[in-house]
Amino acid sequence: MYLKKLTEKRLITIDYYSNGALATFRGRISGLNLIEQILSLRDEKQNSLTLHLSEIISIH
């Protein structure tokens, strides 16, 4: 059920750890690889971010 919500094309905010510090990214999901457990995101300015699912703290 949670993975289905991640595939919707709406803006989400993700809090995650980056180099030991808490960071935030707001954008849309561009890809989800369950085998490698990687989430790809893209914001309004077309900046991209790739995260391991274990780095994610919360999704809003």
Secondary structure as the mmCIF struct_conf table of DSSP 4:
data_model
#
loop_
_struct_conf.conf_type_id
_struct_conf.id
_struct_conf.beg_label_comp_id
_struct_conf.beg_label_asym_id
_struct_conf.beg_label_seq_id
_struct_conf.end_label_comp_id
_struct_conf.end_label_asym_id
_struct_conf.end_label_seq_id
HELX_RH_AL_P HELX_RH_AL_P1 TYR A 2 LEU A 6
TURN_TY1_P TURN_TY1_P1 THR A 7 THR A 7
BEND BEND1 GLU A 8 ARG A 10
STRN STRN1 ILE A 12 SER A 18
TURN_TY1_P TURN_TY1_P2 ASN A 19 GLY A 20
STRN STRN2 ALA A 21 ASN A 33
TURN_TY1_P TURN_TY1_P3 LEU A 34 GLN A 37
STRN STRN3 ILE A 38 ARG A 42
TURN_TY1_P TURN_TY1_P4 GLU A 44 LYS A 45
STRN STRN4 SER A 48 HIS A 52
HELX_RH_3T_P HELX_RH_3T_P1 LEU A 53 GLU A 55
STRN STRN5 ILE A 56 ILE A 59
#
